[in-house]
């Protein structure tokens, strides 16, 4: 690999001539070295006790709050996140660290009665050692945090390999975290596939968020070594709208889930399934709602849909709507950035990539369904199963008619986007591999259970 090929360049997607940084990828040996340094630091971090870990994570939360304006601006500039969403992400990031700052005080096991005779029988959860984290660019502060904070709270050390497009954000997060932690406990490893593969090959537990193809390779690599692995991958999420729904509200929620942050979320809506008589009014209301979405400079507080992350991403989005019946959008706004108009299409033929692949942009297909059962079959017909939103006024339908949805999360009368960090996050089928993220489930992933049998040295 030449020096040019290993150069990481981070550009502002709203103005590609604005280069935030250029750094050399450190290579596989640097990744292994980072893991070894973390492994050496981990026992001291664990043995420091619950109070020290809790205080450190709380300090990180306070520092993120103090730097909120700066971090928000950095997310806007590096990954093109609209200002309002960037502010919300930074606030969420601080809340994540504050939530897990209480985790070191949580019970880590249970005491059981022995089967026979005197003694103690107990379980206790212990950290794996070094958690290798591989994260995407679209939530440059929140996703690294909801992986790192529980790993650290449980007593692990962390090596984080961020997406190249979010290298500056990860570096700034590292500066904040490292000030609160002992040396070597939290390390950021810039780079690409070479560094990621080396991390998977050397860490004691691996957590990944990104594309399905890479996630499957990560899962195979970690599983072959016998280390715990979780992989959060793609989504091809549906919004089901029943005839009794508040159509205007449903359209507003779905438009936000299609176009917010230019659809660059694994929880974005990419299929809209209108049941029966909901089709015609939803077509009109959703088209109108998407036309009203403000597309533009992410630093403008009014912007909802900013640029795609790079030129290739925009080409993929434009290719997805090419040749289809476009209800609204289907264009690329003028300007220096990688923008695409929020787009709704219909009459999509079976087998089209919009119905089988995650496009990761502000484009969705409107699909008719005869009834709820048909809508469920359409929803389940894709390889993914992350999140489904359902819009209806009928609780009976929710309780009885939607039990067959093959998705990890179901949101009623709410956008498919937007999840709570204190409950488990994850999907079914090709969307997820391994245990859930976030909430207490994360603490379980970053630890393993040990069973202790304590018998008297001498029977009395």
N, C-alpha and C positions, 0 to 999 in steps of 0.2 A: 504493500500500500504506500502510495506517495504521500508527501506532506500535504499536497493539495487535496487528495482524496480523504485524508483524515482531519481536515479543517472543519470545525463546527462554526457555522455562520448563522447568527440569529438576526432576522430582519423584521421590521415593522410591516405587518401585512396590509396596513392602510397606506403605507408609503414605502415600497420595497427598496427605495434608494437609501432609506434610513437604517443603517446597520448598527445594532445594539452592541454586538461583540463578535469577535472571532477568536477562537481558541483551538489549540491542537487537542484532538482526542488522545487521551493518555495511553490507550492500549490495554491489552489483556493482562499483562504483568502488573500494571498499576491497579487494576481491578482486584486481582488476587491479593496484592499487598494491602489494599484498603480493607479487605475482609480480615486479613491476619491482624492488622492493627486494631480493628474493631473487636476481634476475638480476644485480644490481649486486654482490652479496656473493659470488656463486658463484666467479668466477675466483680470488679470493684464497684461498678455501677449497681449491680444487683445487691451486693452486700452492704451498700450504703444505707439501705432501709427504705421503708415506705415514705417516711417523712421527707427524706432528701429527694426522692423521685417526684413526689407530689409537688414540692416547692419548686423544683426545676421546671416542670411542665406548666405550673402556674405562672412562673416568670416569663416563659415563652409567650403565653397568652397575653400577658400585660405588655410585652414588647411589641407584639403584633398590633395590638390596639394603638400603642403609641406611634407606630410607623404606618398607620392605616392609609393616610393620604399618599405617602410615597409608594407603598405597595400597590395601591389602586392604580396609580399612574403607570407603574411598571407593567402591570397586567394589561392595561389598555394598549400600551405601546408595543409590548413584545408579542402578545397573542391576539390582539385585536378585539379584546373583550369590551363590549359596550360599557360605558362608565357606570351606569346603574347596576349592572350585573357584577362588575369588578368590585364595586363597593360592597355589595352583598356577599361576594365570595370572601373578601378579606375579613368581614365581620364573622362569617361562618367559620373561617379558619381559626380565629381567636377562640370562638366558642368551642370548637373541637378540642383544642388544647386544654381549655378550662374544664371541659367535661371529663377528659381522661386524667386530669390532674387528681381527681378523686379516686381513680381506679386502684392505685396502690394500697388503699385502705380496705378494699373489698375482700371478702373471704376468698381464699384460694383452695379450699378443700372442704372435706367433711369427715367426721368421726363416726365409725360404725361399730356395732357390737361384733365381737369375735364369734366365730362359729362354735367354739368350745373352749372352755378354760379362761383363765385370767389373761389380761393383756390389752393392747390397743390395736385397732385396725383403722387406718385413716388414709385419705387421699389428699394429695397436694399438687397443685399445678406449678410447674417450673418453666422458666423461659428456655427457648431453644438455643440461644447463643447470639448469632448474627442474623438479622433479618435483611435480606436483599430485596429492595423495592424498585420496581421499574414502572415509571409513571408517564402519562401522556401530557400533552401541552394544553389541553382545553380547560382544565382546572389546575393551574400551575401552583397554587398554594393549598387549595382544599384537599385534593387527592393525595399529594405527598403527606399532608398532615393527618388525614384520617387513616393512613397506613402507619406512619411513623409514631404518632402519639400513643396508640395502644401498644405497639411493640415496645416502646421505651417504658411505658407505665408498667408493663409486665416484667421488666428487667433485662430486655434484650438490648444489644447495640444495633445500630442501623447503618446500612450503606444504601444510599439513594442514587439511582441512575435515572435522571429525568430525560424526557424527550429533548432532542437537540433544539427544537423551536422554543423551548421554555428554559433554556440554560441560565439566562440572567435571573429569572424569577427564582429558580432553585438555588442559585448562588446566594441571592439576598436572603432567602429563607434560612439557608445554612448559617449565614453570619449571625442571625438572630438566635437560632437554636444553639449553636456552638458556644455562645456566650453564657448560656445557662447550664451547660453540661460539661462533664469532665472530657478532657482531650481524647479523641478517638472513638467516642461513643456515637457520634453522629457525623457521617461523612457524605458529601455529595461527590459523585463520580460522573463528570460530564462524558458524553460520548454517544455512540450508536450501537449497532448490532454487535460489534466486537466486544465492547465493554459489557453489554447486556448478557451476552453468552457466557462470558467469564464470570459474571456475578452469579448467574444461575448454576454454574459449575462449582461454586465455592461457598456460597452462603448456606446457613443451617435451616433457613425457611425462606420461601420466595413468594412475594405478592406482586401481581402484574395487573395493570389496566392498559388496554390498547386494542389493537386489531385482532380479529379472530385468528388469522393465520399465524401471527407471531405468538399469540396467547397459547395456541395449541402446541407450538414448538417449545415454549417455556414450560408448559405442563409436562410434556414428554421428557424434557431434560431433567427437571427436578424429580419427577416420579422415578426415573431410571436410577437416580442417586438415593432414592428412599427418603427424601426430605419433604416436609409439608409444603404444599403449593396451593395457591388460589389464583385464579385468573378471571378477571372481569373483562368481557370482550364486547361484541357488537350487539346492536339492537335493531329490530325492524318493527318498531312499535306501532300498535294500532290504537285508534280512538273509535269507539263504538258509540253511535248516536241513535237513540231510540226515538220514535215519533212523539212520545210524551215529554221529551227533554225541553228545557228552555233553550231554544235554538240559538238565540242571540248570545247567551252566556256560553253555550257550548262552542260556538264559532270563535268567540274571543279567546277562550282557553286553548282551543286547538291551534288557532293562528299563532298564539304566543309559543306553543310547543313546536310548531313547524319552523318559525322564523327567528325566534329568540337566539341570539348569538350565532346567527346564520345557520341554525340547525346543527351546530357542531357539538352535540351532546349525545351520549349513548342512549339517553332517555327521550330524545326528540321524537315527535310523531311523524311518521312517514307514510302511514296508510290511514285513511279516514273511511270508516265503514258506516254507511247510512242505512238504517233498517227501515224498510217499507216506505211509508209516506214522509219520512224525514229527509229523503234524498233531495227533492226540489228546493225546499226552503233552506236546507243546509248548504247546497251548492251556491245559492245566491249570498247567504249570510257569510259563509267562509271566504268566498271570493272577495267580498267587500272588505272583510276584516283583514285579509292579507294585503289588499291594495292600500290599506290605511297604515300598514307597518312602516315606520320610518327607517329607511336604509341610508347609511352614511358613515361619517367619521365617528369612530367609536368614542372619541373624547368628548363628543357632543352629548349632553345629558338627555336629549330627546331621542337619540338613536336606540333602536331595538335590534336591528340586524346590521352588523358590521361586515367586515371583509372575511372571506375564506382565508385559511391559514397560509396558503401558497397557490401558485399558478396551477399546479397539478390538481389540487383540490377543486379549483374552479372549473377546470376542464372536465373533471369527473361529474360535477353537478350539471353542467351544460349538456354533456353527453346523455345524461339520464333523461332529460325532457325532450331531447331531439326526436322529431318525427311523431310526437304524441299530440293529442288534443289538449291544448293549453287553455285553461279557464282564466287564469291570471298569471302574470309574471312571464317567465320564459325569456328573459333578457339579461344583459350585463350592463349595469349602469356605467356611464363614463367616469373616468377618474383614474388616478395612478394606482389605486389599490385593487385587490383581488375580490371584487364585489360581484354578487349575483342576486337578482331580484327574487323575493319569495314567490314560489311557483306552485300552483295547483293544477294537476292534470286529471283527465278522466279517460274512460274507454281504453284502459291499459291492457294490452293483450296478455294472455297467460304466458308465463315463462319470461316476461320482461324483467330486466335486472331490478327495477323498482319494487318488484314483488318477490325478490329472492335475495337481494344483496343490500347491505347498509351503504347508502350513498354518502352520508355524513354532510349534508348541506340542506339549504332551505327549500326542499322540494318534497311534495307529498302527492299520493294518488287517491282520488275519490272513488270509492268502490260501493256498489249497491249490494244489499243483502235482503233476502225475502223475509227473514224473521231472525229472532235472537239465536236460534240454533245454527242457522246459516252464517250469521256473523261470527259465532264462535269458531266454526269450521274454517272460515277465511282467516281469522286471527291466528289459528293454530297451524295454518298451512305452510308457514315459513320455517327456516331452520332455527330461528332465534326465538327467545321467550323471556324478554327482560321485563317490560312493563306494558300494561294495557290501561287506557283510561276509558271509563264508561259514563255516558251522560244520559240520565234518566231520572224521572220523579218517582219511579216504582221500586220500592225497596224489595218487594217480592221477587222481581226480576233479578235484582242483584244477589239475593240470597239463594235463589233456586235455579236461575237460568244460566248463571255464569260460573258455576262450579267446575266446568270442564276447561276453563282457560289454562293453557300451558305457559303461564307467565309467572315470574317470581314476585311481581308486585302488581296490584290492581288498585287503581285510583278512581274513586267515584266522584263525578261532578267536579273534577279538578284536572289540570293539565297533566300529561304524562311526565313532564319535567318537574323537578323540585322534590327532593326527598329529605327525610329527617335523619340526622347523623346519629341519633341515639337508638335507632332500630336497625335490624339487619337489612343489608342491601345486597341484591343479587338476583339472578334470573335462572331460567331453565334452558335445556338443550344447548345450543352453541353459544349462548350468551354468557354462561358462567361455568367455571370448573372449580370444584373444591368448596370449602366452607364459605359462609357469608362474611362480608365485610361490615364494619361499623357496629355501633352499639356494643353490648357485652359479647356478641359473637366474635368480634375482633380479638378480644382478650383471650378467648378460647383458642383461636387459631394460632396466636403467637406464644402459646404455652402447650405443654404436654402434661398429662396426668401421671403421677407416680402413686403407687399403692405401697403403704408402709405397714408392716406387721411388727408390732413391738411386744415381745413375750418376756416374762420375768426371767432373770438370769438363773433363778433358783426357785422352784415351787415352794410355797409355804404351807 
